Amino acid sequence: MKYRKLGSSDLEVSEISLGTWLTTGVGIEKETAIACIDRAFDLGINFIDTANAYGRGASERVIGAALNDRPRDSYVLATKVYFPMSDTDRGLSREQILKQVDASLERLQTDHVDLYQCHRYDEDTPLEETMTALTDIVKAGKVRYIGFSEWEPDHIRAALDMVPEVEKFVSSQPQYSLLWRRPEKAVIPLCAANGISQIVWSPLGQGVLTGKYDADRPPPEDSRAASDDMGGFMERLMKPEVIRGVERIRPLAEQAGCTMAQFALAWVLREPNVASAIVGASRPDQLDDNAAASGLEIDPALFAEAEKIVAAIPRD
């Protein structure tokens, strides 16, 4: 496993990280989730990403139990705040940030998180209020560094303009993959110029880029697309034209001597501003294939050909 520096922080994170969005505490049994976390450590993955909203605390509780006996300095732990935790608790107000960080720390069974991320931008709260609250929890030692997920460039610039009066962001968590390249236009250049790394989610296109789906057959029973709990966000990617287009990448992966999943992850990691690619796992063995993408050297010409194939896929 290779490691990269996270923005302007002193954190070194594994190129492949374990995400827990639709799995840990939500789509899979607790014992399986803990086995996935244990396997991640065996493979050199040191970065675990979660959020308070994943199962409304369920994911954090499972992670807390799984990490409780491990030395605190042996892993990098990230969580998030913004989405509803009750009918009245949501957003990035000072009250919510102070309340939710304490609740997350209790569920995670730790006295601090390494990275605390704004899960989305809060249009209903002044940015200065949000940044001041984040700064205060860093000063209090509850959080080491701060980040954001899916913020627009104007919001990122506005937060940067407040530095050094407030804490500076060190990470951005956008969706990014061969099937979704929007961050390349503005977010990645802006972040690269300001010491902010990308931690990308859905680098495998919700599993579509692994090549395990067939446009002419139902999804495998043990796949995310077949799960009521985990497959609800895949409609856009499960269209036959997308699956057939992705299948045309298979010969390129074979030529590179790797699996399709490894090819897709290596493509994401070719971008220097990406510190880590977040993968999910519903079984421990899935992580073996994904972790092997770290450090892969693939001919850029093969990546260029894959980009042409994906660009030709008809999509909305």
C-alpha positions in Angstrom: 0.0 0.0 0.0 1.2 3.5 -0.9 0.5 6.6 1.1 0.0 10.2 0.2 0.0 13.4 2.2 -3.5 14.9 2.8 -3.3 18.5 1.6 -1.4 20.9 3.8 -1.9 18.6 6.9 0.6 16.3 8.4 -1.6 13.2 7.8 -0.4 10.4 5.6 -3.3 8.5 4.2 -3.5 5.2 2.2 -4.2 5.6 -1.5 -7.1 3.3 -1.0 -9.4 4.1 1.9 -12.4 2.3 3.4 -15.8 4.0 3.1 -18.9 3.1 5.1 -21.7 4.9 3.3 -24.1 2.0 2.4 -22.4 -0.8 4.2 -21.1 -0.5 7.8 -24.1 -0.3 10.2 -26.5 -0.1 7.3 -26.4 -2.7 4.5 -24.3 -5.5 6.1 -24.2 -7.3 9.5 -22.0 -5.9 12.2 -19.7 -8.9 12.3 -19.1 -8.6 8.5 -18.5 -4.9 8.8 -15.9 -5.4 11.5 -14.3 -8.2 9.4 -14.0 -5.7 6.5 -12.4 -3.1 8.8 -9.9 -5.8 10.1 -9.1 -6.8 6.6 -8.5 -3.2 5.5 -5.8 -2.9 8.2 -4.2 -6.2 7.1 -3.9 -4.7 3.6 -2.3 -1.4 4.8 -5.4 0.7 4.6 -5.1 3.3 7.4 -7.9 5.7 6.5 -11.5 5.1 7.5 -14.2 7.4 6.3 -17.7 7.7 7.7 -20.5 10.3 8.6 -22.9 10.8 11.4 -25.8 10.5 8.9 -24.8 7.0 7.8 -27.6 5.0 9.5 -28.1 8.1 11.7 -25.1 7.1 13.9 -25.2 3.3 13.2 -22.0 3.4 11.1 -20.1 5.4 13.6 -21.1 3.0 16.4 -19.9 -0.1 14.5 -16.6 1.7 13.6 -16.1 2.7 17.2 -16.5 -0.9 18.3 -14.1 -2.2 15.6 -11.4 0.4 16.4 -11.7 0.4 20.2 -8.7 -1.9 20.8 -6.4 -0.4 18.2 -3.8 2.2 19.0 -5.3 5.6 18.2 -2.3 6.7 16.2 -2.5 3.6 13.9 -5.3 4.9 11.8 -6.8 8.1 10.3 -10.4 8.6 11.1 -12.8 10.9 9.3 -16.4 11.7 9.8 -18.9 14.3 8.6 -21.7 16.7 9.6 -24.7 18.3 7.8 -27.4 15.8 6.9 -30.4 15.3 9.2 -29.9 13.4 12.5 -33.5 14.1 13.6 -36.4 16.2 12.5 -34.7 19.3 13.9 -31.0 18.5 13.8 -29.3 19.2 10.5 -27.0 21.8 8.9 -23.8 23.6 9.7 -24.8 26.1 12.3 -22.6 26.6 15.3 -25.1 24.8 17.5 -25.2 21.8 15.3 -21.4 21.5 14.8 -20.8 21.6 18.5 -23.6 19.2 19.2 -22.9 16.7 16.4 -19.1 16.5 16.9 -19.6 15.5 20.5 -22.2 12.9 19.5 -19.9 11.5 16.8 -16.9 11.3 19.3 -19.1 9.3 21.7 -20.3 6.9 19.1 -16.7 6.5 17.7 -15.4 5.9 21.2 -12.5 8.4 20.7 -11.5 11.8 22.0 -10.8 13.2 18.5 -11.3 12.7 14.8 -8.4 13.3 12.4 -10.7 14.9 9.8 -14.1 16.5 10.2 -15.9 17.3 7.0 -18.9 19.4 6.0 -21.0 16.9 4.2 -22.5 19.5 2.0 -22.7 23.3 1.9 -25.3 24.9 4.2 -27.1 27.7 2.3 -29.1 28.5 5.5 -26.1 29.3 7.7 -23.6 32.1 7.2 -20.2 30.7 6.1 -18.4 32.7 8.8 -20.5 31.0 11.5 -19.6 27.6 10.1 -15.9 28.3 9.8 -15.7 29.8 13.2 -17.3 26.8 14.8 -15.1 24.4 13.0 -12.0 26.5 14.1 -13.2 26.3 17.7 -13.5 22.5 17.7 -10.0 22.2 16.2 -8.7 24.5 19.0 -10.5 22.4 21.5 -8.6 19.3 20.3 -11.7 17.4 19.2 -10.7 17.6 15.5 -7.3 17.7 14.0 -8.2 19.0 10.5 -11.3 20.0 8.5 -12.6 19.3 5.0 -15.7 19.5 2.9 -17.7 17.4 0.5 -19.3 18.5 -2.8 -18.8 22.2 -2.4 -18.9 24.6 -5.3 -15.7 26.6 -6.3 -17.3 29.9 -5.1 -17.9 28.4 -1.6 -14.4 27.0 -1.5 -12.8 30.4 -2.4 -15.0 32.2 0.2 -13.7 29.8 2.9 -10.1 30.2 1.8 -10.5 34.0 1.9 -11.2 33.8 5.6 -7.8 32.2 6.4 -5.8 32.7 8.6 -8.6 34.0 10.9 -10.2 30.6 10.6 -8.9 27.1 10.2 -8.0 26.1 6.6 -9.6 23.2 4.8 -7.2 20.4 3.9 -9.5 18.0 2.0 -12.3 17.9 -0.5 -14.5 14.8 -1.0 -16.2 14.9 -4.4 -17.6 12.1 -6.6 -14.9 11.3 -9.1 -14.4 8.4 -11.6 -14.1 7.6 -15.2 -17.9 7.9 -15.4 -18.0 11.3 -13.5 -15.2 13.8 -14.2 -16.9 17.0 -13.2 -14.3 18.0 -10.5 -11.6 18.3 -13.1 -13.0 21.5 -14.5 -12.7 23.8 -11.5 -12.6 22.0 -8.1 -9.3 20.1 -8.6 -7.3 23.0 -10.0 -8.6 25.4 -7.2 -7.8 22.8 -4.5 -4.4 21.9 -5.9 -3.4 25.6 -5.8 -4.4 25.9 -2.2 -3.1 22.8 -0.4 -6.4 20.9 -0.5 -6.4 17.2 -1.5 -9.2 15.2 -3.0 -10.6 12.1 -1.2 -12.9 10.8 -3.9 -16.1 8.8 -3.4 -17.6 6.4 -5.9 -14.3 5.9 -7.8 -15.8 2.6 -9.1 -19.0 4.2 -10.2 -21.0 2.4 -7.5 -19.3 -0.9 -8.6 -20.3 -0.5 -12.3 -16.6 0.0 -13.3 -15.7 -3.4 -11.8 -17.3 -5.0 -14.8 -19.5 -7.3 -12.7 -22.8 -6.2 -14.3 -24.2 -7.6 -17.5 -26.6 -5.4 -19.5 -28.7 -8.4 -20.5 -29.0 -10.1 -17.1 -30.2 -9.2 -13.6 -27.5 -8.1 -11.3 -25.7 -10.8 -9.2 -27.6 -11.6 -6.0 -24.7 -10.5 -3.8 -24.1 -7.2 -5.6 -25.0 -3.7 -4.5 -27.4 -3.2 -7.3 -29.4 -6.2 -6.2 -29.7 -5.0 -2.6 -32.7 -3.0 -1.4 -30.6 -1.3 1.2 -27.6 -0.4 -1.0 -28.8 -0.2 -4.6 -31.1 2.8 -4.4 -28.6 5.2 -5.8 -27.6 3.2 -8.9 -30.4 3.8 -11.4 -28.4 6.3 -13.5 -25.4 4.0 -13.8 -27.2 0.7 -14.4 -28.5 1.7 -17.8 -27.7 -0.9 -20.5 -25.8 1.6 -22.6 -23.5 2.5 -19.6 -22.8 -1.1 -18.8 -22.1 -2.0 -22.4 -19.7 0.9 -22.7 -17.9 0.0 -19.5 -17.5 -3.6 -20.9 -15.4 -2.2 -23.7 -12.8 -1.2 -21.1 -12.1 -4.8 -20.2 -9.5 -5.5 -22.9 -7.6 -2.4 -21.8 -7.5 -3.7 -18.2 -6.3 -7.1 -19.5 -3.6 -5.4 -21.5 -2.5 -3.6 -18.4 -2.4 -6.9 -16.5 -5.0 -5.9 -13.9 -8.7 -6.3 -13.0 -11.2 -3.7 -14.2 -11.6 -2.4 -10.6 -7.9 -1.9 -10.3 -7.8 -0.2 -13.7 -10.5 2.3 -12.6 -8.9 3.0 -9.3 -5.5 3.5 -10.8 -7.1 5.9 -13.3 -8.4 8.0 -10.3 -5.0 7.8 -8.6 -3.2 9.1 -11.7 -4.4 12.5 -10.6 -1.7 14.0 -8.2 -4.3 16.0 -6.3 -6.1 12.8 -5.3 -4.8 11.6 -1.9 -7.1 8.6 -1.6 -9.9 6.7 -3.4 -12.7 5.6 -1.1 -14.0 2.1 -1.7 -16.8 0.3 0.0 -16.9 -3.4 0.8 -19.7 -5.8 1.7 -17.2 -8.7 2.1 -13.6 -8.6 3.3 -12.2 -10.3 0.1 -13.4 -7.4 -2.0 -10.8 -5.2 -0.4 -7.9 -7.4 -1.6 -8.6 -6.6 -5.3 -9.1 -2.9 -4.6 -6.0 -2.5 -2.4 -3.9 -4.0 -5.2 -4.6 -0.9 -7.3 -2.3 1.2 -5.1 1.0 1.8 -6.8 0.0 0.3 -10.1 1.8 1.8 -13.1 -0.4 1.8 -16.2 0.4 3.1 -19.7 -1.3 6.5 -20.0 -2.3 5.5 -23.5 -4.6 2.9 -22.1 -6.2 5.5 -19.8 -6.7 7.8 -22.8 -8.4 5.0 -24.7 -10.7 4.3 -21.8 -11.6 8.0 -21.6 -12.6 7.9 -25.2 -14.8 4.9 -24.7 -16.6 6.5 -21.7 -17.0 9.8 -23.5 -18.9 7.9 -26.3 -21.4 6.4 -23.9 -24.8 8.2 -24.4 -26.0 9.7 -21.2 -28.4 12.3 -19.9 
